[in-house]
Amino acid sequence: MRRSMASRGGWLLAGLLLTGPSRLSAAQLPPDARAMLTEAYPKERQAVVNVLKRLYPGSADEIDTLVRRIADEKKLQVEQLGLIQGLRGEVSIGGYYSTGNTKERGASGTIAVRHEGKRWVNAFDVEADIKTEDGIKTTERAAANYIARRNFEGSRWFAAAGLRYERAPFAGLSRRFGQFIAPGYQLLSSEHVKWDVLAGPGARETRYVDG
């Protein structure tokens, strides 16, 4: 449905460009203008706005109002997302078994879950790795992270807090807990690059394997 609407908007935009601004400058904004702006991807919307304003200079205020209304509707949709609608993640599980001079078995897995809302972003991930040789465990590692982020509307500032658990006895760690809380600032946010910085107090407790 989105593709068909976007295609329809693209044909309309092409037709408007071929018609030329001289004949359309005094015309009213076409009914399909809203569909064009709504179905356009965020990176495309500004180009559509520029074309519409050039073709319909008398409707510039109406176009700006329409864009703001669409943005407000998108924000409202994000606010009303349920737990499932705003959830995304991935799971990876693998394992192996080999025989020969040594019998080896191993398994590993990762789970990453992220829930994004207008104000809150929650991210949780778990990873584990285990291996045995001739029935003797030679690798054991597990880690879990949870980060909560609170965004502030109309600002690049945010607040974040996180927890981490780690266990790796063959690396000398019986268990390790870590936590932090910090303000942060978004230095850069684009389609391809996101760069955040944050600084604040944290603590870590480590229990080492005896010996």
C-alpha positions in Angstrom: 0.0 0.0 0.0 2.8 2.4 0.9 4.6 1.6 -2.4 1.5 2.2 -4.5 0.8 5.5 -2.7 4.4 6.6 -3.0 4.3 5.7 -6.7 1.1 7.7 -7.2 2.7 10.6 -5.4 5.8 10.3 -7.6 3.8 10.4 -10.8 1.9 13.4 -9.6 5.1 15.2 -8.7 6.6 14.4 -12.1 3.5 15.7 -13.8 3.6 18.9 -11.8 7.2 19.4 -12.7 6.5 19.0 -16.4 3.6 21.4 -16.2 5.9 24.1 -14.9 5.5 26.8 -12.3 4.2 29.5 -14.7 0.8 27.8 -15.0 0.5 26.6 -11.4 1.7 29.6 -9.3 -1.8 30.8 -8.9 -3.4 27.4 -8.6 -4.6 25.9 -5.3 -2.7 23.1 -3.6 -3.9 19.8 -5.1 -5.7 17.3 -2.8 -2.9 14.7 -3.4 -0.3 17.0 -1.9 -1.0 15.6 1.6 -0.6 12.0 0.3 2.7 13.0 -1.3 4.0 14.5 2.0 2.6 11.7 4.1 4.0 8.8 2.1 7.4 10.4 1.5 10.2 9.1 3.6 11.7 11.6 6.0 14.7 12.1 3.9 12.5 12.7 0.8 9.9 15.0 2.4 11.9 18.2 2.3 12.5 17.8 -1.4 8.7 17.4 -1.9 8.1 20.5 0.2 10.6 22.5 -1.9 9.0 21.5 -5.1 5.5 22.2 -3.9 6.5 25.7 -2.6 8.1 26.5 -5.9 5.0 25.4 -7.9 2.5 26.9 -5.4 4.2 29.9 -3.8 0.8 31.3 -2.7 0.3 28.1 -0.6 3.6 28.2 1.3 1.9 28.7 4.7 -0.6 26.0 4.0 2.2 23.6 3.1 4.1 24.4 6.3 0.9 23.8 8.3 0.4 20.5 6.6 4.0 19.4 7.3 3.6 20.3 11.0 0.3 18.5 11.2 1.8 15.3 9.6 4.8 15.5 12.1 2.4 15.8 15.0 0.4 12.8 13.8 3.6 10.8 13.5 4.6 11.7 17.0 1.2 10.8 18.3 1.5 7.4 16.6 4.8 6.8 18.3 3.4 7.8 21.7 0.5 5.3 21.2 2.7 2.4 20.2 2.1 -0.6 22.3 4.7 -2.9 23.7 4.7 -5.2 20.6 4.4 -2.4 18.0 7.4 -0.5 19.4 9.5 -3.6 19.9 12.3 -4.9 17.7 15.2 -7.2 18.2 17.2 -10.2 16.9 18.2 -13.6 18.2 21.2 -15.6 17.2 21.9 -19.2 18.4 24.6 -21.6 17.3 26.4 -24.7 18.4 28.8 -27.5 17.3 29.9 -31.0 18.1 33.1 -32.7 16.9 34.8 -36.0 17.5 38.3 -37.3 17.0 41.2 -37.2 19.3 39.1 -34.9 21.4 35.3 -34.6 21.7 34.3 -31.0 21.7 30.9 -29.5 22.2 30.0 -25.9 22.2 27.0 -23.5 22.1 26.6 -19.8 21.9 23.8 -17.3 21.6 22.8 -13.7 21.7 19.6 -11.9 22.2 19.1 -8.2 21.6 15.8 -6.4 22.2 15.1 -2.7 21.8 11.9 -0.8 22.5 11.7 2.8 21.2 9.1 5.4 22.2 8.9 9.1 21.9 10.5 9.7 25.3 11.8 6.4 26.5 14.2 4.0 24.8 14.9 0.6 26.5 17.6 -1.8 25.3 18.4 -5.2 26.6 20.9 -7.8 25.3 22.3 -11.1 26.6 25.1 -13.2 25.3 26.5 -16.6 26.4 29.2 -18.9 25.3 30.0 -22.4 26.6 32.4 -25.2 25.5 33.5 -28.6 26.8 36.4 -30.9 25.8 36.1 -34.5 26.7 33.3 -33.7 29.1 35.4 -31.0 30.9 34.2 -27.4 30.7 36.8 -25.2 29.1 34.8 -22.1 28.3 32.0 -20.4 30.1 31.0 -16.8 29.6 27.8 -14.9 30.0 26.9 -11.2 30.0 23.8 -9.1 30.1 23.2 -5.4 29.6 20.2 -3.1 30.2 20.1 0.6 29.3 17.2 3.0 29.8 17.3 6.4 28.1 14.9 9.3 28.7 14.7 11.8 25.8 13.5 15.3 26.3 11.2 16.8 23.6 12.7 19.5 21.5 16.2 19.0 23.1 19.3 17.1 22.3 19.9 16.4 26.0 18.9 13.1 27.5 19.3 11.0 30.6 20.5 7.4 30.7 21.0 4.7 33.3 22.4 1.2 32.8 23.1 -2.2 34.5 25.6 -4.9 33.4 26.2 -8.4 34.7 29.2 -10.5 33.6 30.5 -13.9 34.4 33.6 -15.5 33.0 35.2 -17.9 35.5 37.9 -19.0 33.0 39.0 -15.4 32.7 39.1 -15.1 36.5 35.7 -13.4 37.0 33.2 -15.2 39.3 30.8 -12.4 38.7 30.8 -8.7 38.0 28.1 -6.1 38.4 28.2 -2.6 37.0 25.8 0.3 37.0 25.8 4.0 36.0 23.6 7.0 35.7 24.5 10.0 33.5 23.2 13.0 31.5 24.0 12.8 27.8 24.0 15.0 24.7 23.4 14.0 21.1 26.2 15.6 19.0 25.1 14.2 15.7 22.0 12.5 14.3 21.5 11.6 10.7 20.4 8.8 8.6 23.8 7.1 8.6 25.5 8.4 11.7 24.4 8.8 15.3 26.8 10.1 17.9 26.0 10.5 21.6 28.2 11.5 24.5 27.4 11.0 28.2 29.3 11.3 31.5 28.3 10.5 35.0 29.0 8.4 38.1 29.2 4.7 38.0 30.1 1.7 40.2 31.4 -1.8 39.6 31.6 -4.7 42.0 33.8 -7.7 41.0 34.2 -11.1 42.7 37.2 -13.0 41.4 37.6 -16.7 41.2 39.6 -18.0 44.2 43.3 -18.3 43.3 
